[in-house]
Amino acid sequence: MTNKDIDVKLQRPTDFLILDCLADGRNVAVNISEEIDKSRSHVNVRLPQLADYGLVEKVGPAKNSGLYEITELGLLAVENREKYGEVEDFGQYLENATE
């Protein structure tokens, strides 16, 4: 879940492209950057931010493996992407949708 104190600020289209990529399965930044045609450094900046929002999570096996997967909340964000920019607080919108 997102932290209710964090205002979800997504970068369109990049963050949704990352989420779309991860909806297909776990992946690492270098592969994601190739797939979405964005720089690896930019993807490396966005992934931890998306994790802070609860939309993706870093998974093992090693703690520093850089392997990410989308969360249920992230899938919900992808499904409701048209609401981003329409609702005042997208994070709160997602939280309400999970209840």
Steps between C-alpha positions, in 0.01 A plus 500: 500500500605856452597715793207738549747780579672463162354690207522270198665700222546287192694595190292433192553305288818355655358370827206335330735346243708357786186365668381350170836330456489356851142385451653245260725365778798578721780695340812711556565863404729426206237281333218740580696793355553310175137396477357849560778690318599715799843543653607246760592779742150647475339160558738448796369825651134422438492142633579592864245783479235257374600269786450786748147535363440127547452443127804273457723312737859386491523124524788258560663269501780745592407824675694704242395299194300787349216266412158663521143382470172685485271493804123464510484876550720549195267283292210710626687815393548356150130410480401851610762704316231715335408630847852634560478874455121492534484426872657730755693229686578192289658317793189547710286398203695173477475443875124551486473261206667224704254528787 
